[in-house]
Amino acid sequence: MDDSALPLPEGHEISTDPGRLDRELIHRWLSEDAYWALGRSREKQDAAIEGSLNFGVYDSVSGLQVAYARVITDRATFAWLCDVYVDRGVRGKGLGTALAGAVRDHLAPYGLRRILLATADAHAVYAKAGFEPLAAPEKWMALGAQ
């Protein structure tokens, strides 16, 4: 995989600084427009942010947040990439792919054995960052809602 294929579009920056997150905006995006988080309470969303490694994408000029992702990880063996959301007004510019690549690169020094994610409709976005379908999905199980 060629890392240069994941450039952040000009005029944007990525930060893991939790102080920059627009929590109200993130909650609105996820609870109102993300199929996996519809109806999620603000309290649950804030708790999820507190317990996660968070990534924000920001417009370099205005400073406004335009995308978000969070990672749940032990920083030793495993990570779960989730709640990836790109504002509808800036979709199609490569921000989602760049964000997935930034997450991958940020986690690389930890030497994690596995980084997982689940998606119903963005397989091509994540494939550009190196994600692949599970080699042996029959080994995996889940507890909770599908």
C-alpha positions in Angstrom: 0.0 0.0 0.0 1.3 3.4 -0.9 0.9 5.9 2.0 1.1 8.8 -0.5 -2.3 7.7 -1.7 -3.8 9.0 1.6 -3.1 12.8 1.5 -5.2 15.1 3.6 -6.9 17.5 1.3 -5.4 21.0 1.3 -7.0 23.3 3.8 -7.6 20.6 6.4 -5.7 19.4 9.5 -6.1 16.4 11.8 -5.7 16.6 15.6 -6.0 14.2 18.5 -6.4 17.0 20.9 -9.7 16.3 22.8 -10.0 20.0 23.7 -10.6 20.9 20.1 -13.6 18.5 19.7 -16.9 20.1 19.0 -18.9 17.6 21.2 -22.2 19.1 20.4 -21.6 18.8 16.7 -20.3 15.2 17.0 -23.3 14.3 19.0 -25.7 15.8 16.4 -23.8 14.1 13.5 -23.9 10.7 15.1 -27.3 10.7 16.8 -29.2 12.2 13.9 -27.3 11.1 10.8 -25.2 7.9 11.4 -27.1 4.7 11.0 -25.1 3.0 13.8 -25.7 5.6 16.4 -29.1 7.0 15.7 -30.7 8.2 19.0 -27.5 7.9 21.0 -27.8 10.2 24.0 -25.4 13.1 24.6 -24.4 11.5 27.9 -23.4 8.2 26.1 -21.6 10.1 23.4 -19.6 12.2 25.9 -18.7 9.0 27.8 -17.6 7.4 24.6 -15.4 10.4 23.8 -13.9 10.3 27.3 -12.9 6.6 27.0 -11.4 6.8 23.6 -8.6 8.2 21.4 -10.3 10.8 19.3 -9.5 12.3 15.9 -10.9 15.5 14.6 -10.5 16.9 11.1 -10.7 20.7 11.0 -10.9 23.4 8.3 -7.4 25.0 8.6 -8.8 28.5 8.1 -12.0 28.6 10.1 -11.0 25.9 12.6 -14.4 24.3 12.3 -14.6 20.6 12.7 -15.6 18.7 9.5 -15.0 15.1 10.5 -14.5 12.8 13.4 -13.4 9.3 14.3 -12.7 7.5 17.6 -10.6 4.5 18.5 -11.0 2.2 21.5 -7.6 0.6 22.2 -5.4 -0.9 24.9 -2.4 0.6 23.0 -0.8 -2.8 23.1 -2.6 -5.5 21.1 -6.0 -4.3 19.8 -8.0 -1.3 18.5 -11.5 -0.7 17.3 -12.0 2.2 14.9 -15.5 3.5 15.2 -17.8 6.5 14.9 -16.1 7.7 11.7 -18.2 10.6 10.3 -17.5 13.2 7.6 -19.8 16.2 7.4 -22.1 15.9 4.4 -20.9 19.3 3.1 -17.4 18.0 2.6 -17.9 14.4 1.5 -16.3 13.2 -1.6 -13.0 15.1 -1.1 -11.0 12.2 0.4 -11.3 13.3 4.0 -12.6 9.9 5.2 -9.8 8.0 3.5 -7.2 10.5 4.9 -8.7 10.1 8.4 -8.6 6.3 8.2 -5.0 6.6 7.1 -4.1 9.0 9.9 -5.7 6.6 12.5 -3.7 3.7 11.0 -0.4 5.7 11.1 -1.1 7.1 14.6 -1.6 3.5 15.9 1.4 2.0 14.0 4.0 2.6 16.7 2.0 0.5 19.2 2.6 -2.6 17.1 -1.1 -3.7 17.5 -1.9 -7.2 16.4 -5.3 -6.1 15.0 -7.4 -3.0 14.2 -11.0 -3.7 13.5 -13.9 -1.7 12.2 -17.4 -2.4 11.0 -19.1 -0.7 8.1 -22.2 -1.3 6.0 -21.4 1.0 3.2 -17.8 2.4 3.2 -15.7 -0.6 2.4 -13.9 1.2 -0.4 -12.9 4.1 1.9 -11.2 1.8 4.4 -9.7 -0.4 1.8 -7.6 2.5 0.6 -6.1 2.7 4.1 -5.3 -1.0 4.0 -8.3 -2.5 5.8 -9.5 -5.9 4.4 -12.4 -8.2 5.1 -11.8 -10.7 7.9 -9.8 -13.7 6.7 -11.8 -16.1 8.9 -15.1 -14.4 9.9 -16.3 -17.7 11.3 -13.9 -17.3 14.2 -15.5 -14.1 15.4 -18.5 -13.7 17.7 -20.3 -10.8 19.1 -22.4 -10.1 22.2 -25.1 -7.5 21.8 -27.1 -5.9 19.1 -26.0 -6.4 15.5 
